[in-house]
Amino acid sequence: MTEPNRIEREFGVAFPGQIVDQSKWTQTALKAMPDGLLNWHELFGRDAPVVLDLGCGNGRSLIGSAITRPDHDHLGIDILPVVIRYARKRGNQRGLSNIKFAVLGGRELLEKNVAPHSVAEIHCYHPQPYYDPAKVHLRLITPTFLASVHRALKPGGLLVVQTDNPGYWKYIREVVPVFFDFHERIGRWPDSPKGRTRREIIALKKKLPVFRGHGTAKLELSEEEAIRLAEAMPPPTFDADRRLRDLDRLA
């Protein structure tokens, strides 16, 4: 049985929070998405700013945010059931009531389940670049996706993006500023200098560059204009550099 108040580590870096006594564990699984829009008040039992992590992996970044910002509610999603199982377990063991996890894609969540202008922040760390040219259409960050992010965020809401793929970053720097007042971060995150995510920790240990940025939704951009701009912009057909595939397997 797990000992209470134990600190977990990944690659030598402490995972946020501690495992509490089992009597204080919670249930962070969102096992079934509604047919329509999510009701944040019903999901979390209160009204608070909502943070989404699209492609949350094992939950390291989002759990850290839920611990340090108890006044925010958090939803993490990923298309891989195995990583969501790890995220749920860790969220449960830390007794968190302001976080939920679900198996779902980011594009599907925004298009089907998130009401316009209803979330405060959307985070997207290390979206899969898909090295096979036949799968580039699966890349998450596209102009249409960014228009959906802009629509989901409250006016002035925050988008945070991170990748270690130079091709993806070049594309991100070209398209994100159309929808957001975007700023590239120079240096590591001050709250997590060793890495906000498992993938970032691995990349830093291998001395690979990690690209980070954040932006606020442009207030003057209407939903109709965002869609029109997205339709006229190029898709993400960049070369993802297959040499980075080994890092994907580690992460």
Backbone bond lengths (Angstrom), bond angles and torsions (degrees), N, CA, C in turn:
res aa  C-N    CA-C-N  psi(-1)  N-CA   C-N-CA  omega(-1)  CA-C   N-CA-C  phi
1 M - - - 1.455 - - 1.525 109.20 -
2 T 1.320 115.88 144.48 1.453 120.35 -178.51 1.521 110.46 -67.52
3 E 1.312 116.50 134.13 1.453 121.02 176.32 1.525 109.73 -75.28
4 P 1.356 118.04 139.81 1.453 120.26 179.19 1.522 111.33 -66.68
5 N 1.341 115.54 154.87 1.466 123.34 174.91 1.529 112.48 60.28
6 R 1.326 117.30 29.99 1.448 120.48 178.54 1.523 110.56 -87.76
7 I 1.323 116.58 139.66 1.452 121.94 176.74 1.521 108.77 -95.72
8 E 1.315 117.04 127.57 1.462 122.04 177.53 1.528 110.21 -93.82
9 R 1.326 115.98 154.77 1.457 120.57 178.61 1.527 110.26 -134.96
10 E 1.328 115.47 146.71 1.459 123.34 173.21 1.517 107.62 -127.16
11 F 1.326 115.89 122.58 1.464 120.52 -179.61 1.528 111.22 51.41
12 G 1.330 115.36 36.31 1.450 121.24 177.27 1.518 115.13 83.57
13 V 1.316 117.90 -1.70 1.461 121.98 -178.09 1.532 108.60 -106.78
14 A 1.327 116.89 129.09 1.458 121.39 -177.84 1.527 110.67 -63.00
15 F 1.344 114.98 135.98 1.460 120.64 173.42 1.527 107.32 -79.11
16 P 1.325 118.68 140.40 1.467 120.17 -176.63 1.525 113.39 -55.50
17 G 1.325 115.50 139.79 1.457 121.45 175.18 1.506 113.88 79.68
18 Q 1.313 114.37 179.54 1.453 121.85 179.26 1.524 110.46 -129.68
19 I 1.311 116.27 152.01 1.458 121.51 175.47 1.527 108.29 -74.59
20 V 1.319 115.59 121.62 1.459 120.55 -177.20 1.522 110.50 -93.33
21 D 1.290 116.54 174.16 1.460 121.71 177.19 1.533 109.73 -56.48
22 Q 1.316 116.53 141.01 1.461 120.92 -173.53 1.527 113.09 -58.39
23 S 1.305 117.22 -26.66 1.463 120.30 178.99 1.525 111.99 -65.54
24 K 1.333 117.44 -15.44 1.458 122.01 -178.30 1.529 112.68 -105.91
25 W 1.325 116.91 4.67 1.455 119.69 179.67 1.530 110.46 -65.82
26 T 1.317 116.18 152.35 1.458 122.18 179.85 1.528 109.90 -118.69
27 Q 1.326 116.12 -179.51 1.457 122.41 176.35 1.525 108.60 -117.32
28 T 1.317 116.26 109.67 1.460 119.99 -175.70 1.527 113.29 -102.88
29 A 1.312 117.99 5.70 1.465 121.14 -177.06 1.526 111.23 -80.44
30 L 1.321 115.61 128.39 1.453 121.67 167.40 1.523 105.15 -104.45
31 K 1.323 115.68 93.45 1.459 120.82 -168.13 1.523 113.79 -77.22
32 A 1.313 116.82 -25.69 1.464 119.70 -178.41 1.522 109.75 -140.39
33 M 1.326 115.79 127.81 1.455 120.08 176.61 1.519 109.48 -81.32
34 P 1.316 118.27 147.38 1.469 120.01 177.05 1.521 111.06 -69.64
35 D 1.326 115.95 163.47 1.453 119.84 177.14 1.522 111.31 -68.36
36 G 1.320 115.93 -26.89 1.451 120.37 -178.88 1.517 111.99 -119.43
37 L 1.314 116.05 -142.30 1.448 122.35 -174.13 1.522 112.38 -76.35
38 L 1.302 115.38 143.38 1.458 120.80 174.02 1.524 110.07 -71.38
39 N 1.331 115.64 140.16 1.453 121.74 173.56 1.524 106.94 -103.34
40 W 1.321 116.81 105.88 1.460 120.36 -173.84 1.519 111.91 -62.89
41 H 1.307 117.76 -36.42 1.471 120.12 179.35 1.525 110.76 -63.97
42 E 1.326 116.33 -42.37 1.463 119.38 179.11 1.525 111.01 -69.02
43 L 1.326 117.59 -36.60 1.460 120.83 -176.70 1.521 111.78 -68.53
44 F 1.334 116.93 -40.97 1.462 120.13 -175.05 1.527 113.85 -110.50
45 G 1.322 117.80 -6.18 1.457 120.73 176.79 1.514 114.28 75.12
46 R 1.323 117.27 20.34 1.461 120.84 179.34 1.519 108.76 -166.20
47 D 1.324 116.02 173.69 1.455 121.86 174.43 1.523 108.28 -107.98
48 A 1.328 116.56 117.00 1.457 122.31 -177.88 1.526 108.35 -153.26
49 P 1.327 118.35 159.16 1.469 120.04 175.73 1.524 110.57 -59.02
50 V 1.332 116.47 138.00 1.466 122.09 -176.71 1.526 110.07 -106.23
51 V 1.336 115.00 134.15 1.456 123.56 179.00 1.529 108.43 -116.20
52 L 1.323 117.59 126.98 1.463 122.17 176.78 1.522 109.60 -108.28
53 D 1.332 116.41 138.50 1.462 122.14 172.90 1.524 106.62 -120.21
54 L 1.321 116.48 108.10 1.466 122.34 -176.49 1.519 108.98 -93.19
55 G 1.339 115.63 111.75 1.461 120.73 -172.78 1.515 109.37 84.27
56 C 1.319 116.08 52.76 1.474 122.25 -170.17 1.521 113.81 -75.82
57 G 1.339 118.60 -10.43 1.457 119.40 -178.96 1.526 111.43 59.57
58 N 1.334 116.20 -135.24 1.466 119.34 -177.33 1.525 113.07 -83.74
59 G 1.325 116.94 8.77 1.460 120.29 171.11 1.509 116.31 88.24
60 R 1.316 118.31 5.18 1.466 120.31 -175.05 1.530 112.41 -53.27
61 S 1.306 117.50 -53.68 1.459 120.53 -176.23 1.519 111.99 -65.72
62 L 1.332 116.56 -45.85 1.461 120.02 -175.73 1.519 111.58 -69.01
63 I 1.326 117.48 -39.48 1.461 120.47 177.07 1.530 110.15 -63.52
64 G 1.327 116.27 -40.08 1.453 119.01 176.34 1.517 111.75 -60.16
65 S 1.336 116.73 -40.61 1.453 120.68 178.10 1.518 111.68 -67.26
66 A 1.337 117.15 -40.93 1.466 120.82 179.94 1.527 111.44 -63.44
67 I 1.326 116.81 -34.36 1.464 120.88 179.67 1.527 110.83 -72.46
68 T 1.325 116.41 -45.56 1.465 120.06 -175.45 1.522 112.79 -82.44
69 R 1.341 117.13 -17.58 1.468 120.09 179.49 1.527 109.87 -127.68
70 P 1.326 117.08 73.26 1.462 120.19 -178.83 1.525 113.23 -65.75
71 D 1.325 117.34 -13.46 1.459 121.14 178.71 1.524 112.10 -87.57
72 H 1.332 118.05 4.19 1.459 123.36 174.81 1.523 109.37 -115.58
73 D 1.344 116.37 148.94 1.460 122.02 172.62 1.522 109.41 -102.90
74 H 1.335 116.32 149.32 1.461 121.11 -169.68 1.525 111.19 -134.31
75 L 1.339 115.58 137.91 1.463 121.69 173.33 1.520 108.21 -130.02
76 G 1.341 116.17 123.68 1.452 122.21 177.19 1.514 110.62 -113.89
77 I 1.330 116.72 136.43 1.462 120.59 178.85 1.519 109.83 -132.38
78 D 1.325 115.21 154.26 1.460 122.02 175.57 1.518 107.21 -157.22
79 I 1.334 116.38 152.43 1.468 119.45 -179.89 1.519 111.98 -82.73
80 L 1.345 118.17 -9.48 1.464 121.76 -178.47 1.531 110.10 -97.79
81 P 1.333 118.04 111.27 1.464 120.05 -179.24 1.522 113.44 -57.72
82 V 1.337 118.12 -35.21 1.463 120.04 -175.20 1.525 111.07 -64.04
83 V 1.331 118.69 -40.52 1.458 119.18 -178.79 1.525 110.75 -73.50
84 I 1.320 117.13 -31.61 1.460 119.61 177.08 1.531 110.53 -67.89
85 R 1.325 117.54 -33.40 1.468 119.56 175.93 1.525 110.61 -61.71
86 Y 1.339 116.78 -42.80 1.463 119.97 176.76 1.525 110.70 -63.53
87 A 1.329 117.08 -42.82 1.460 120.62 -178.83 1.528 111.26 -62.86
88 R 1.328 115.91 -46.04 1.467 119.68 179.42 1.527 111.27 -61.09
89 K 1.319 116.13 -45.03 1.463 120.07 -179.02 1.519 110.78 -58.63
90 R 1.322 116.29 -45.42 1.461 119.76 -177.98 1.523 111.19 -69.99
91 G 1.318 117.14 -37.90 1.460 119.18 175.82 1.517 111.45 -63.59
92 N 1.344 115.60 -43.42 1.471 120.01 177.95 1.522 110.96 -59.52
93 Q 1.329 115.79 -47.86 1.467 120.85 -174.11 1.527 112.99 -67.51
94 R 1.315 117.11 -18.22 1.456 119.65 178.33 1.525 112.09 -96.02
95 G 1.328 115.66 3.87 1.460 120.11 174.81 1.513 114.12 67.02
96 L 1.322 116.99 33.41 1.458 120.78 -174.67 1.526 111.15 -88.30
97 S 1.317 116.24 129.47 1.464 121.49 178.01 1.522 111.85 -106.05
98 N 1.320 117.62 -3.49 1.472 121.33 -177.59 1.526 112.55 -109.38
99 I 1.346 115.97 30.52 1.458 119.82 -179.97 1.527 110.09 -148.80
100 K 1.339 115.09 141.66 1.457 122.35 175.94 1.529 108.37 -135.68
101 F 1.343 115.26 154.41 1.453 121.15 178.53 1.529 109.56 -132.37
102 A 1.338 115.89 144.84 1.462 120.69 179.49 1.524 109.95 -147.11
103 V 1.330 115.73 153.21 1.464 122.25 175.08 1.520 107.59 -89.25
104 L 1.333 115.50 110.15 1.452 120.41 -175.85 1.530 109.29 -171.07
105 G 1.304 117.23 156.44 1.452 121.73 175.32 1.516 111.64 -88.00
106 G 1.321 116.18 150.64 1.457 120.46 -177.91 1.517 113.32 -63.92
107 R 1.324 116.41 -40.72 1.462 120.22 -179.94 1.523 110.82 -62.53
108 E 1.338 116.08 -43.28 1.464 120.79 -179.17 1.533 110.93 -65.67
109 L 1.328 116.36 -41.60 1.464 119.66 179.96 1.517 111.23 -59.03
110 L 1.328 116.70 -49.36 1.456 120.11 -175.91 1.525 111.81 -67.64
111 E 1.328 116.58 -37.64 1.458 119.52 -176.50 1.521 112.98 -74.55
112 K 1.353 117.08 -32.81 1.463 119.84 -170.47 1.528 114.73 -111.37
113 N 1.335 117.81 -26.06 1.463 118.95 -166.37 1.521 116.35 -123.66
114 V 1.318 118.32 -4.07 1.457 120.43 -176.70 1.520 109.95 -115.30
115 A 1.316 116.07 121.68 1.462 120.70 179.51 1.526 110.46 -69.55
116 P 1.317 118.04 149.78 1.463 120.34 177.96 1.530 112.09 -57.34
117 H 1.312 115.44 138.17 1.467 122.78 173.93 1.531 112.39 55.26
118 S 1.344 116.08 44.70 1.467 119.41 -175.38 1.524 113.92 -118.05
119 V 1.345 119.16 -6.12 1.461 120.18 -178.33 1.538 109.67 -123.21
120 A 1.331 114.52 152.74 1.465 120.56 -176.04 1.515 112.77 -89.16
121 E 1.350 116.90 -35.62 1.455 121.07 -175.32 1.518 110.48 -144.05
122 I 1.332 115.61 145.51 1.467 122.05 171.36 1.514 107.63 -130.21
123 H 1.342 116.09 124.88 1.463 122.51 -179.00 1.521 108.67 -113.60
124 C 1.317 115.07 139.31 1.468 121.05 179.75 1.525 108.24 -139.54
125 Y 1.331 116.11 100.21 1.460 121.74 -176.47 1.528 110.53 -104.93
126 H 1.307 115.75 123.48 1.464 123.18 174.30 1.533 112.98 53.60
127 P 1.324 117.65 57.91 1.468 118.96 174.93 1.534 109.93 -60.60
128 Q 1.298 114.64 143.07 1.469 120.61 -177.09 1.533 110.31 -61.93
129 P 1.353 117.97 123.45 1.469 119.91 -178.35 1.524 114.26 -78.74
130 Y 1.333 118.56 -18.41 1.460 123.21 -177.69 1.529 110.41 53.29
131 Y 1.327 115.14 99.61 1.463 121.85 -175.09 1.521 113.27 -78.75
132 D 1.331 116.81 -26.18 1.459 120.78 179.71 1.532 109.26 -73.36
133 P 1.339 118.37 121.06 1.468 120.30 -179.90 1.525 113.52 -54.20
134 A 1.335 116.53 -26.38 1.461 119.31 -179.90 1.525 112.63 -73.40
135 K 1.333 116.51 -10.16 1.468 120.12 -176.88 1.527 113.65 -114.70
136 V 1.319 117.04 8.81 1.469 118.21 -177.30 1.531 111.89 -61.49
137 H 1.333 117.03 -23.64 1.462 119.68 179.26 1.526 111.92 -67.98
138 L 1.340 117.10 -12.35 1.465 120.79 179.13 1.528 112.71 -87.14
139 R 1.319 117.48 -8.26 1.465 119.94 -179.94 1.521 110.52 -58.48
140 L 1.332 114.80 134.95 1.464 120.21 -171.85 1.526 112.66 -72.56
141 I 1.325 116.57 -47.57 1.467 118.93 -172.35 1.521 109.59 -83.66
142 T 1.312 113.89 102.88 1.455 123.46 176.51 1.525 107.39 -129.20
143 P 1.306 118.56 166.79 1.466 119.29 175.62 1.532 113.04 -57.48
144 T 1.326 117.07 -40.20 1.467 119.68 179.50 1.522 110.88 -65.03
145 F 1.335 116.78 -40.73 1.458 120.44 176.91 1.527 110.37 -61.64
146 L 1.321 117.87 -43.38 1.464 120.97 -179.38 1.525 111.32 -64.78
147 A 1.325 117.50 -34.67 1.456 120.21 174.69 1.528 110.31 -63.72
148 S 1.347 116.70 -37.49 1.471 120.51 177.06 1.518 111.38 -67.87
149 V 1.327 117.22 -38.28 1.460 121.16 176.34 1.525 109.90 -63.01
150 H 1.320 116.27 -45.35 1.458 120.81 179.07 1.526 110.81 -59.12
151 R 1.312 116.79 -41.26 1.463 121.32 179.88 1.527 111.58 -66.78
152 A 1.331 117.49 -38.79 1.469 121.39 -176.31 1.524 112.52 -71.71
153 L 1.320 116.97 -30.62 1.458 120.67 -175.69 1.522 111.90 -76.94
154 K 1.317 114.53 147.67 1.456 119.82 170.91 1.528 108.46 -66.33
155 P 1.332 118.28 159.49 1.468 119.52 178.66 1.528 111.32 -52.51
156 G 1.325 116.10 126.14 1.452 120.11 -177.35 1.506 114.31 77.94
157 G 1.347 118.13 9.36 1.458 121.96 -179.80 1.515 112.69 -63.48
158 L 1.326 116.16 162.25 1.463 122.75 -169.06 1.520 112.65 -103.51
159 L 1.336 115.93 133.10 1.458 123.33 169.00 1.520 108.07 -112.54
160 V 1.352 116.75 131.04 1.461 122.35 176.70 1.523 107.99 -120.95
161 V 1.332 116.50 130.34 1.465 121.74 -176.43 1.525 108.88 -131.07
162 Q 1.330 115.44 142.57 1.464 120.62 176.99 1.518 109.55 -149.01
163 T 1.342 116.40 141.92 1.458 121.62 176.03 1.527 109.02 -155.90
164 D 1.328 115.85 158.31 1.462 119.85 171.84 1.526 110.26 -111.39
165 N 1.335 116.30 12.53 1.457 121.33 -178.91 1.530 109.62 -100.41
166 P 1.340 118.30 111.40 1.467 120.63 -176.47 1.527 113.96 -57.12
167 G 1.339 116.92 -39.73 1.455 119.72 179.66 1.518 112.04 -63.86
168 Y 1.323 115.47 -42.80 1.467 120.04 179.09 1.529 109.62 -64.64
169 W 1.334 116.84 -41.78 1.456 119.91 -178.06 1.524 111.49 -64.78
170 K 1.306 116.85 -39.99 1.465 120.09 177.52 1.524 110.17 -59.62
171 Y 1.326 115.95 -43.00 1.458 119.97 178.64 1.530 111.08 -66.04
172 I 1.336 116.75 -44.12 1.467 121.20 179.51 1.531 110.67 -57.55
173 R 1.314 116.34 -43.23 1.467 119.89 -178.94 1.524 112.25 -65.66
174 E 1.317 116.33 -22.51 1.459 120.32 179.61 1.531 112.17 -83.50
175 V 1.338 117.24 -38.21 1.469 119.45 -170.82 1.532 114.10 -100.02
176 V 1.321 118.27 -35.40 1.467 119.57 -175.84 1.525 112.49 -60.51
177 P 1.350 120.54 -41.26 1.460 120.06 -178.30 1.528 114.86 -62.38
178 V 1.314 117.99 -14.20 1.462 120.20 176.76 1.533 110.37 -68.01
179 F 1.327 117.01 -31.72 1.457 122.08 -174.98 1.539 113.29 -108.87
180 F 1.344 116.04 -19.24 1.460 120.79 -173.46 1.526 110.78 -134.96
181 D 1.325 115.90 148.54 1.457 120.68 168.07 1.527 106.13 -76.43
182 F 1.331 115.72 97.58 1.460 122.09 -164.59 1.516 111.92 -102.99
183 H 1.330 115.26 140.76 1.459 121.30 -179.71 1.532 109.33 -134.64
184 E 1.318 115.87 127.30 1.457 121.00 175.02 1.519 109.28 -77.65
185 R 1.334 116.56 132.69 1.456 119.97 177.88 1.522 109.40 -86.52
186 I 1.326 116.10 128.51 1.458 121.56 176.27 1.531 107.13 -97.71
187 G 1.313 116.48 115.90 1.459 119.91 -177.31 1.514 112.02 98.14
188 R 1.310 115.30 176.74 1.466 121.45 -174.15 1.525 111.40 -80.62
189 W 1.339 114.53 165.60 1.458 119.54 175.43 1.530 108.85 -65.33
190 P 1.319 118.69 127.97 1.466 119.51 -177.94 1.523 113.69 -65.79
191 D 1.342 117.31 -26.82 1.467 119.74 -179.72 1.524 111.63 -78.37
192 S 1.350 116.78 -23.88 1.469 120.52 -177.61 1.522 109.38 -142.73
193 P 1.320 117.68 71.96 1.475 119.85 -175.74 1.527 113.80 -63.34
194 K 1.339 117.80 -22.24 1.459 120.23 178.43 1.523 112.40 -89.99
195 G 1.337 116.52 -4.04 1.461 119.88 177.22 1.507 113.21 130.10
196 R 1.323 116.18 127.45 1.460 120.62 174.62 1.527 111.48 -76.19
197 T 1.322 116.61 -28.10 1.460 121.04 -175.85 1.522 110.71 -126.02
198 R 1.333 114.49 161.02 1.466 120.65 176.42 1.524 110.34 -58.28
199 R 1.314 116.57 -43.95 1.457 121.29 -179.31 1.530 110.41 -61.65
200 E 1.316 117.72 -42.45 1.463 121.10 179.72 1.526 111.33 -63.33
201 I 1.328 116.81 -40.84 1.470 120.84 178.72 1.527 110.25 -59.22
202 I 1.334 116.12 -45.72 1.465 120.72 -179.72 1.525 110.38 -63.37
203 A 1.329 117.02 -45.27 1.463 120.70 -178.89 1.526 111.18 -62.06
204 L 1.318 117.07 -42.45 1.462 120.62 -179.43 1.525 111.21 -65.57
205 K 1.337 116.46 -39.50 1.459 119.61 178.94 1.524 111.24 -65.13
206 K 1.331 116.43 -29.09 1.459 120.66 177.89 1.526 111.89 -90.08
207 K 1.345 114.91 6.63 1.469 122.06 177.09 1.524 112.49 60.57
208 L 1.314 116.21 35.02 1.449 121.61 174.84 1.528 109.70 -91.09
209 P 1.311 117.97 148.96 1.462 119.43 177.43 1.520 110.99 -69.65
210 V 1.309 116.31 142.33 1.456 122.07 174.99 1.525 106.95 -120.85
211 F 1.329 116.14 129.41 1.452 121.90 -175.66 1.533 108.78 -105.17
212 R 1.324 116.06 131.28 1.465 121.13 -174.30 1.524 109.83 -132.98
213 G 1.315 116.32 145.93 1.455 119.90 176.78 1.514 111.47 -162.14
214 H 1.326 115.34 163.06 1.462 120.20 177.69 1.523 108.73 -147.58
215 G 1.303 115.72 155.28 1.449 119.72 179.81 1.506 111.68 -154.63
216 T 1.330 115.99 153.91 1.461 121.22 176.55 1.525 108.97 -105.35
217 A 1.326 114.92 143.13 1.463 120.50 -176.94 1.523 110.58 -61.00
218 K 1.334 116.61 131.01 1.455 120.71 179.84 1.521 110.16 -65.47
219 L 1.318 115.43 123.79 1.458 121.09 -175.30 1.527 112.04 -69.22
220 E 1.343 116.35 -32.10 1.460 120.14 -174.54 1.519 112.71 -81.05
221 L 1.335 117.57 -6.12 1.459 121.28 -175.08 1.525 110.35 -92.63
222 S 1.325 116.63 115.77 1.465 120.63 178.84 1.521 110.35 -79.34
223 E 1.331 116.30 164.86 1.460 120.49 178.31 1.519 110.87 -61.87
224 E 1.325 117.18 -41.10 1.460 121.29 -179.02 1.529 110.97 -65.22
225 E 1.339 116.41 -40.85 1.454 120.29 179.95 1.522 110.76 -68.87
226 A 1.339 117.24 -38.21 1.464 120.78 178.77 1.525 110.39 -61.98
227 I 1.309 117.34 -42.53 1.464 121.35 178.82 1.524 110.37 -64.50
228 R 1.328 116.67 -42.34 1.466 120.51 -179.75 1.525 110.63 -62.86
229 L 1.333 116.65 -42.98 1.455 120.54 178.54 1.528 111.32 -64.50
230 A 1.339 116.29 -41.54 1.461 120.73 -178.42 1.522 111.24 -61.77
231 E 1.317 116.39 -39.84 1.460 120.26 -178.06 1.527 112.33 -66.70
232 A 1.322 117.16 -22.50 1.462 120.61 -177.43 1.523 113.22 -95.63
233 M 1.346 117.53 -2.10 1.456 120.83 -174.78 1.523 111.96 -98.39
234 P 1.335 117.80 157.55 1.470 120.90 -176.89 1.525 112.30 -74.63
235 P 1.319 117.80 147.12 1.468 121.67 175.85 1.527 109.83 -75.25
236 P 1.340 117.37 167.15 1.474 120.98 -178.56 1.520 112.69 -81.11
237 T 1.306 116.77 78.90 1.471 121.10 -178.43 1.524 111.69 -102.01
238 F 1.316 117.85 24.29 1.459 122.74 -178.23 1.535 111.43 -66.44
239 D 1.326 116.44 162.36 1.469 123.10 174.25 1.525 107.73 -80.10
240 A 1.330 118.15 119.15 1.462 122.15 -174.80 1.520 113.86 -83.60
241 D 1.333 119.19 -6.58 1.464 123.54 179.12 1.533 110.53 64.78
242 R 1.309 115.80 95.61 1.466 121.46 -174.16 1.521 114.10 -66.96
243 R 1.328 117.67 -11.52 1.462 119.40 178.93 1.522 112.03 -65.21
244 L 1.330 117.94 -15.79 1.461 121.35 -179.03 1.528 112.72 -88.04
245 R 1.318 117.66 0.02 1.472 119.73 -177.24 1.519 112.89 -63.51
246 D 1.337 118.31 -33.73 1.463 120.37 178.77 1.519 111.17 -61.12
247 L 1.309 117.76 -35.42 1.448 121.54 177.95 1.530 110.87 -65.97
248 D 1.309 116.75 -35.40 1.469 120.53 176.76 1.528 110.98 -60.62
249 R 1.329 115.88 -41.12 1.465 118.80 -178.93 1.527 111.48 -66.60
250 L 1.325 117.38 -37.29 1.459 120.73 177.12 1.516 111.70 -65.98
251 A 1.325 116.03 -40.58 1.471 120.90 -175.63 1.526 112.53 -76.75
